[in-house]
Amino acid sequence: MALNIIIDKSTFQSLSYNELLRLTYYYKHNITPILVMEILGDLKKEAKDGNPPSQNRVIDFATKLFPSSTIVNEPYFNAITSELSLDRPIEMDGRPMVNIGKAVQTKDGAKGWVVGQTPEENAVYQWRDGKFTEADLALSELWRNTTTQEDILINLKKQLQEVGEKIKLKNFEELANYVQDSIDDPKNQQLLLMDLCRSSKINVFTSMRLLKYWQSKGRPLIKNIFPYAYHILKVNTLFHVGLKCGLISTRPTNKVDLEYLYYLPFCNIFTSNDHLHVNLAPLLLREDQVFIKGVDLKADLSTINEKLEKLGEEEKGKYKKAPPIEPNSFTFNMYNKFFDYPDGFQWRIPSKPLPKEELIRKMEEFISAADGKPIDLKHGDDGEFVVRKSYISKKDPCMCGSGKLVIECCMTEQQFDDAARQQATKRTDNAN
C-alpha cells in the first residue's frame, strides 16, 4: 500500500530536503521522465556568460530524489504505443507504470518480477555522484533551447485559429464541456483514432490492424476501449482548444508543463504550483484522485515536521508509516480518504517479525533469482515478490526511516565501504 504522488518541478524546487524526506515516509514519489529532463535542462539554464553549467545545483536536485523511496515511471509514449499496438492494456489505477525487465523464480518456487532501471533513473544516480557525460551536457543545451523558443506556441496558436470554427469560451468549465462533447461524439471516433496513431508515430500496418480491431468491437467510443490513448487525446485537445480561444497563454514552458499531465493516470495525488496545471489537472483527474497546490503541500509537510520535532524519539517513531492525527492536515486527510486512517488502518497492528537470519536468507534468495533466467509470467499476473535494484550513498537517509544517515544508523561507514566494494567486484565479474 502506498500513496503515489507525482510532483512537478515547481513543487519539487520549493520543497526543502527535510520536507521531501518527510514526504517519502507517507508517499511514494513517482518521478516522471519530464522532471528528470527539466533538472537536466537546468544545466543550461543556469549557465551564464559562457561559464560551465552549475553542476552543484543539479547534484543538489538529484540528492533530493531519494532512490529507496522513489520510482521512475516509464515514458508515457511507451504506454500509448503499447495500447495502440494492441500489445497490452494500460492499468490506470494510480500505480506507477514501471519498466518490468523480466519474471523470475526462486529455488523454493516463488515467482516474482525484476524491475529494470530506466535511462532517466540511471542518469539521476550518475548526477548524484557528480558524473556528467558530454552527452548529458549536449542534451541539456538542446532541451533548454527547444523549450525556450519564444514563438513555438505563438505559431501554434495562429495555425489553430486559421482552421476550423471560431471558438468563444469564457472559462475552463466551458472548455471542459466543449472538449468532452467533441471527443465523445460517435461521428468523430474513427478520425480521432487515426489522429492518435499519427501523433503517436504508429506505423501504417499497425494502425490498420488497430482500426480493424476497433471495427470488430462495434466501433465503441475510444474511452471505452483505449482508455490511456483517450486520456492523451483529452489532454492535447484541452490544451489546443484552450490555446486557440485564449484561455491558455503562449508561454513557451506551457508545452513542457503539459507533459506532466500525460502521467496523471499513474498517481493518486498530483501537486504543482504551475497555472497550467492548476487549471487543467482538475479537468483530467479521476474521482479517486486529488490535486493539491505545491505551496499547500509544502505548508503541510513543514507543519508535520515542526510537530514531530517536539516529540521524543520513541514517540516520533510512531509516525514513520502514518502521519500524526491532525484534522487540518492534508496528509492526514489523504490517509483517512484512501486507507480509512486511523480506524481501519492496518499498518499499526504489530505482526510477529521473521528472525533476522530468515529475512536475510529470503532477500538473498530473491536477489539470486533476479540474476537468473527469465520465466513465463504475463503482465498483470500477481508475483510474490518484486526485486528493484536501487542506489544509495553515504549521504542518504537510512532505509529504516529513522531520518539519520545510513552510516549513522544501520551501517557503519566501514560496512558501507565493504558492501560497495563487493557490488563493484560483482559488476566487474558479470561484465567479464
N, C-alpha and C positions, 0 to 999 in steps of 0.2 A: 504494500500500500504506500502510495506517495502522492503528494500534490505536485503535479508537474506544472512548472511555471516557465514562460518564455519572457525574456527581458530584452528590450531593445537597447540600443547604445545610449540613448538619452538617460534612461534609468540606471543603466549599468555604470555610467560615468558618475552619476550623482551619489551612488551608494559607497559608503566607506568600507574599508577592509572588514571592520568588526560587524557592520550591518550585513554585508554579504556572507560573512561567516555564520551569523545568526540565521540568515535565510536558509543556509544549507542544512540546518538542523530540522527545519519544518517543511522544506520544499525540495523537490528535485529540479535543479536548473537545467532545462533543455536548451542547450546552446545551438542557435541556428547558424548555418554557414554564413549568412549575411552579416551576423555580428562579428565573426572572425574576419571577414573581408573588410569590414569597417575599421576594425582595430589595425589591420594591415595597412589600410589606406591612410591611417594617421601618421605612418612613417613619412609619407609625402606631405601631408597637410602641415605637419609641424616643422618641416624643413624651411629654413629662412635664408634668404640671400645666398643660395647655393651651398649652404653648410650641410654636412651629413645629417640624415634623418635622426630624430630624437628616439634612439632605441630604448633608453631608460624608461621613457613614458610607456612604450609598448610592453616592455618587460613588466612594468607595474600593472598594466591591464591584464596581462596573461597570468600574473601571480594571483589575481583575484578570481580566476576561473579554477576553483578547487577541483582537481581531477577525480578524487574519490567520491565527490558529491554532485557531479555533473554528468550529463550525457550529451553527445553531439548528434543532432538529428541528421539524417541523410538529406542531401539536396532535394528540394521539392520536385525538380524535374525528373528525378528517379521515380517518384511516386506517380506523377501524371503519365509518364511514359509507360510504366508497368501497367497502369489501369487501362489506358487506351490501347495497349498492345495485347490486352486480354491475358497478361502473364499471371497476375494475382490481384485479388481485391485489396483495397487500401482500408485499413482499420482507422476509423475516425472517432475514437472514444476517449481522447485526451492522453493517450500513451504516445511517447516519442516513437518515431519510425527510425529504427537503428539498422546499422549495417550488419546483418546476420552473415557471418563468414561461413559457418558450417554447423551441422549437427554431429554430436559425438556420443560415445557410450563408455561408461566406466567398466572396470573389470567386474564390478558387482551387478552390472546390467542397468544402471541408472542412465537415462537418456537426457541430454541437455543441449544447449546452444552455446556457441562461441561467437561473441560479438566482435566483429572486425573493427580495426581502427581506421577512421576516415582521414583523408588528407588534411582536413581542417583541424582535426584533433591532434594529428602528428605535428602540424605547424605550431599549435599552441604550446606543446611540450618543448619544441625546439626554442621558441621565443622565451620561455621561462628561464632557459639557460643562457640567453643572450646569443643564440645561434641564428644568424640571419644569412641566408644564401643570397647570391646575386639575383636569383630568380625571384625571391621574395621582394627585393628592392625594386626590380623591374616591374613586377606585378603591382606593387603598391603605387608606383607612379602612373601606370596605365589605369588602374582603378580610380585614383584620385582625379586624373584628367578627364576620364569618362563621366564621372559623377558630378563634376563641377562645370560642365558645359552649360553656359547660361541660357542658350537658346533651344535646348533639347525639347523642353516641354512647351515653350512658346510656339515652336514649329509644329509640334504635335497638335496643339490646340487649334491652330489655323487650319490644319488638314481636316480635323474633326468637324470644324464649323463649315467647311466647304462642301461637305457631303451630308445627305440625309436631311431630315426635317429640322427646323429650328426648335430648340427645346427651351422652355422657360420653367425653371423650378426654383421655389423660394427657399427651401431648406432641405436638410438631409433626410427628413422623413418623407418628403415628396420624392426625393431622389431614390430612396429605397423602394417605394411603391412603384415608381416608373420602371426601374430595373427589374423588379420581381415580375411585373406583368409581361415585360419584354422577353425575358429568358425562360419564362414558363409557358409562353404561347406555343401550343402544339404545332402551329404553322411554321415556327422558326427552328424547330429542333434539328432537322437534318442540316440546315445551313450552319447552325451554331456548332454542331458536332464536327463538321468538316473544317470550320474555322479553328476549332480546338486542335484538330490534328495538324493543321498547317502551322499554327503558332507553337506547337509542341514538337515540331520537326519529326512527325511520324511519317514514315515513307509511304508511297502510294499504295504498295501492295498491302501493308498492314492497315492502312486507312480503309481500303475497300473491304478487307476482312471484317473490320470493326463495323462498317456500315451494314454489311450483310447480317452480322450477328444482331445488331440493333433492330433491323427489319424483321428478323426471325422471332424476336421477342415481342412483336406487335407495336413497334415504334413508340416505346414509352418515353416519358419526359426524362431528360438527361439526369436530373437529380435523383430519379428512382432507379437508375441502372449504373451510372458512373458518378457517384457522389463526390469524389475528390475533384474530378475534372469539372464538375458543376461548381464546386467551391472556387476554383481558379477562375472560371468563367464569370462568376459573380463579382469577385474581387476586381478583375480587369474592367468589367462593364461599369461598375460603380465608379471606378477611377476615371474612365474615359468620358462617361456622360457627365460626371461632376466637373471634370476639366472643361468640357465643351460649354456647359452652361454657367461657368464661373464660380461654382461652389468650392472648387479645389484650385489652389493657386498654381502658378507655373514655377514655383521654387524648384530648382534643379534636384535637390535632395529628396523631393517627394517621390521620384521614381525609385530611389534606393529604399526609402522607408516603406514603399508599397510591398516590397518582397517579404517583410516580416509577416504580413497578413496571409501569405501563402501557407504559413506554418501553423496557423491558428488551430486546425483540427487536432494537432498533436500536443495540446496542453489543456490543463484545467483552468489556468489563470494566465492572462496576458497583461503586462504592465508597460507603460510608456508615458512620456511627457510630451510626445510629439502631437501637434494639432491634427495632422492627417489621421493618426491612429485614434485619437480621442473621438474624432467624428465618424470614422469608418468601422472601427473594430466592433462597436455595439451592434452594427447592422449585419455583422458576419458571424458572431458567436452563437453557439447553440444555447438552449435554455439552461443547460447544466454547466455553462462556462461563465467566467467572471472577468471583467476588465477593471483595473484599478490604475489611477494615475501614479506615476513614479514618485511624485512628491508625497503622496499619501502613504505609499508603501514604505518609503524611507522613514517617515514620521513614526509609523507603526513599529518598525524594526528598532528604531532608536529608543522608543519608549520601553519596549520589551527589554532591551539591553540595560537601560537605566534601572528598571525594576529588579532585574536579576543580579545586578552588581551590588545591590543592598543585601542580598541573601548570603548565607554561609555556603560553603562548597557542597555540603550534603544536601541542603535544601535546593540549591541551584541545580544539582544533578537530577532532580525530579523532572526538570523541564528540557531534557535533551531530546526527547522524542515527541513531545507535545507542548504547546505554548501555555503560559500562565492563563488562568481563567479570568479574563477581563472582558466584560460585555461590550466595551467600546473598541476593542482591538480587532482589526481586520483579520489578522491571522487566526485569532481565536474563533471568530465567526466563520471562517472558512473551514476550520476543523469541525465546528459544530454542523455546518452545512453538509460536508462531504462524509464525515465519519461519526456523526452523532456524538461528538465530544462535549462533555465528559461522560454522559450517561451510558452510551452504548460503546464507548471506546475500549478496545481490547488490548492495546499495546501495554497498558499498565499492569495487566494481570501477569504476575510472575510465573514463569514456567521453569521446570527443572532443567537447568542447562546441561549440555553434554560435557563430560570431562574434557579438559583442555587437550589431552592427548588424542581423544577421539575427534575433536574438532580439527586438529592439525592433520590427522590422518585423512579425513574426508576432504579437506581443502587440497591436500597433495594429490588425492585421487582425482579430483575434478581437474586440477591443473595438468596432471599427466594425460588425462583423456583429451584435453584441449589440444595437445600436441600430437594426438593420434589420428588415425584415418577417419574420414567422414562416414556417416551412416545416412540412410534414407529416412528423413523426418520432414514432413510437409510444413510449410509456413502456416502458422496459426495453431499447430498442434502444441499442446502444453508440454514443455520439458520439465524435468525435475530439478534442473539447476541451470544457471547461466554463468559462463565464465567471461569476464571482461577484463582484458589487460589494461592497466592504467599506469599512471606515472605519479611519483611522489618525491618531493625534495625535502631536504633537512628543514627548510623554512616553512613547510606546510603544516597546518594543524593536524593533530593526531586523528586517526580514523575512528578512535573510540568516542569522540565527541567531547573530550574534556576542555577543548579550547587551547590547550597547551601545544607547543611544537612537538612534532613526533619524537625528536631526540631528547625531549624533556619529559616524555611521558612513557610510552610503551616500548621504546627502544633507546638504547644508549647510542651516542654518536659512533662508537666502535662497532656496535651491532649493525647500524645502518650502513657503514662503510663496507663491512664484510658482506652484507646482503647485496650491495651494489656491485661488488667485485664478482660475486657468484653469478649474478644476472649477466654481467658483461662477458664472463667466460662462457656462459651457456649460449649467448648470442653468437659468439665467435665460433663455437663448436658447431652450431646449427648452420652457420654460413659456409663452413668448410665441408 
